[in-house]
C-alpha cells in the first residue's frame, strides 16, 4: 500500500491494522510486527507506533513488554459483560422513549434495510457497523449526552463481539433482522413491555458463541 493519501500516516496505519483485525485476518493472540505494518502501509515506524498506542487505547490490541503488540482476544467473559452493559443502557433508553412518547429517528428503518442486505452478502464488518449505528440512535433518542458517551465507550468491544458472534453462527442473521424489525414497531407504538422483551432476547449471550471463545 502506498501512502498517496493526504490523511495523516498514523490514521492510515490505524485503519490498516483495525481492518485486519475486524476481517479476521489477524486474530486474538497474533503478534503485530512494526516492520511488517510500516512496509505494508508505506510509512515510517513512528506513525506505526502512534497508531498502535491508539489501538491499545481502543481495546483492539495489547502492548506487551519486550514482545510488542498483540491482538486482544475476545473472551467469553467479555462477551457476557458487553451484553449485560448494553442491556442496562438500552432498556433504560427504551423505557424513557415509551413513557415519554419520544419519536425514534427515521434512520432506524433505513439501517434495518441495510442490515437485511448484508445478511445476503455475509459482510459481517459492515453489518456490525450498521448494527452499532442502529442501537446508538436508539440510545441517543433520549438526549442524554453522558449516557451516549458511556454507550460509545463500548463501541469497539461491541463491534468485535458482534462480528465474532456472526462468524460463529451466521444463520442467526435472519433472527436478528426480525428482532430489529419488531423492536422498531414496539418503539413506534410506545409498547414498553414488548420493547424490553425484544431487547432482552436480542442481547442475550448465545451459548454456541460463548462456548467457542476462551474464558
C-alpha positions in Angstrom: 0.0 0.0 0.0 1.5 3.3 -1.0 0.8 6.4 1.1 -0.6 8.7 -1.6 -3.4 10.0 0.7 -3.4 13.4 2.4 -4.6 11.7 5.6 -2.0 11.5 8.4 0.1 8.4 8.3 -0.9 7.3 11.7 -4.6 7.3 10.6 -3.7 5.1 7.6 -1.9 2.7 9.9 -4.8 2.7 12.4 -7.3 1.8 9.6 -5.0 -0.8 8.1 -4.4 -2.7 11.4 -8.1 -2.3 12.5 -9.2 -3.7 9.2 -7.0 -6.7 9.5 -8.4 -7.4 13.0 -12.0 -6.9 12.1 -12.0 -9.0 9.0 -10.4 -11.9 10.9 -7.1 -11.9 9.1 -5.3 -11.1 12.4 -6.8 -13.0 15.3 -6.6 -12.8 19.1 -3.1 -13.7 20.2 -1.4 -12.8 16.9 1.6 -10.5 17.3 1.9 -7.4 15.1 5.3 -6.5 13.8 6.0 -2.8 13.3 8.3 -3.5 10.3 5.6 -5.5 8.5 3.0 -2.8 9.1 5.3 0.1 8.1 6.2 -1.7 4.9 2.6 -2.6 4.1 1.3 0.9 4.6 4.4 2.6 3.2 5.2 4.8 6.2 8.0 5.0 8.8 7.8 3.3 12.1 6.9 6.4 14.1 3.3 6.7 12.9 3.1 2.9 13.3 3.9 3.2 17.0 1.5 6.1 17.4 -1.3 4.1 15.8 -0.6 1.1 17.9 -0.9 3.1 21.1 -4.2 4.4 19.9 -5.3 0.8 19.0 -4.4 -0.2 22.5 -6.5 2.6 24.0 -9.4 1.4 21.8 -9.0 -2.2 23.1 -8.0 -3.7 19.7 -4.5 -4.7 20.9 -2.4 -5.0 24.0 1.2 -3.8 24.3 3.4 -6.4 26.0 6.9 -5.8 27.5 9.7 -6.8 25.1 7.3 -8.6 22.7 5.4 -5.6 21.3 1.7 -5.5 20.1 -0.6 -8.5 20.3 -4.3 -8.6 19.1 -6.6 -8.7 22.0 -8.6 -11.9 22.3 -12.4 -11.6 22.8 -13.2 -13.8 25.7 -16.5 -15.4 26.8 -16.5 -13.3 29.9 -16.0 -10.1 27.9 -18.9 -11.1 25.6 -21.2 -11.6 28.5 -20.2 -8.3 30.2 -20.7 -6.4 27.0 -24.2 -7.7 26.6 -25.1 -7.0 30.2 -23.8 -3.4 30.0 -25.7 -2.9 26.8 -29.0 -4.3 28.2 -28.8 -1.9 31.2 -28.3 1.2 28.9 -30.7 0.2 26.2 -33.5 -0.9 28.4 -33.3 2.4 30.2 -33.4 4.3 26.9 -36.5 2.3 25.7 -38.3 2.9 29.0 -37.9 6.6 28.5 -38.9 6.5 24.9 -42.1 4.7 25.6 -43.0 6.5 28.8 -42.3 10.0 27.4 -43.6 9.0 23.9 -40.4 10.1 22.2 -40.3 9.7 18.4 -37.5 7.4 17.2 -35.4 8.7 14.3 -36.4 7.6 10.8 -32.9 6.4 10.1 -33.6 3.2 12.1 -35.7 1.8 9.3 -33.0 2.7 6.7 -30.3 0.9 8.8 -32.6 -2.1 9.3 -32.9 -2.4 5.5 -29.2 -2.1 5.1 -28.6 -4.8 7.7 -31.0 -7.1 5.8 -29.0 -6.6 2.7 -25.7 -7.6 4.4 -27.4 -10.9 5.5 -27.1 -12.0 1.9 -23.5 -10.8 1.3 -22.2 -12.1 4.7 -20.3 -8.8 5.1 -20.1 -9.1 8.9 -17.9 -6.0 9.4 -20.3 -3.7 7.5 -23.2 -5.4 9.2 -21.7 -4.7 12.7 -21.2 -1.0 11.8 -24.9 -0.7 10.7 -25.9 -2.5 13.9 -23.9 -0.2 16.1 -25.4 2.9 14.4 -28.9 1.4 14.8 -28.6 0.9 18.6 -26.7 4.1 19.1 -29.5 6.1 17.5 -32.0 4.5 19.9 -29.9 5.5 22.9 -29.4 9.0 21.5 -33.2 9.5 21.3 -33.4 10.3 25.0 -30.9 13.2 24.7 -28.6 12.2 27.5 -25.1 13.1 26.3 -23.4 11.4 29.1 -25.2 8.1 28.5 -24.5 8.3 24.8 -20.8 8.8 25.6 -20.8 5.9 28.0 -22.5 3.7 25.4 -20.0 4.8 22.8 -17.2 3.6 25.1 -18.5 0.0 24.4 -18.2 0.5 20.7 -15.1 -1.4 19.9 -15.9 -4.3 22.2 -19.5 -4.3 20.8 -18.3 -4.4 17.2 -15.7 -7.2 17.8 -18.2 -9.3 19.8 -20.9 -8.8 17.1 -18.5 -9.9 14.3 -17.2 -12.9 16.3 -20.8 -14.0 17.0 -21.8 -13.7 13.4 -18.8 -15.7 12.2 -19.6 -18.5 14.6 -23.3 -18.6 13.8 -24.1 -16.7 10.6 -27.6 -18.4 10.4 -28.7 -16.1 13.3 -28.8 -13.1 10.9 -32.4 -13.7 9.9 -33.5 -13.9 13.6 -31.6 -10.7 14.4 -33.2 -8.9 11.5 -36.6 -9.9 12.7 -35.8 -8.7 16.2 -34.7 -5.3 14.8 -38.0 -5.1 12.8 -40.1 -5.9 15.8 -38.1 -3.5 18.0 -38.8 -0.6 15.7 -42.6 -1.4 15.7 -42.6 -1.7 19.5 -40.9 1.7 20.0 -43.1 3.4 17.4 -46.1 2.1 19.3 -44.6 3.0 22.7 -45.0 -0.6 23.8 -42.6 -0.7 26.7 -43.2 -4.3 27.7 -42.7 -5.6 24.1 -39.6 -3.4 23.6 -37.9 -4.7 26.8 -38.8 -8.3 26.0 -37.3 -8.0 22.5 -34.1 -6.2 23.5 -33.6 -8.7 26.4 -33.8 -11.6 24.0 -31.8 -9.7 21.3 -28.9 -9.0 23.7 -28.6 -12.4 25.4 -25.3 -14.3 25.0 -25.7 -17.1 22.5 -24.4 -20.4 24.0 -23.0 -21.6 20.7 -20.9 -18.5 20.5 -19.8 -18.3 24.2 -18.7 -21.9 24.2 -16.3 -21.3 21.3 -14.5 -18.4 23.0 -11.7 -18.7 25.5 -12.6 -18.0 29.2 
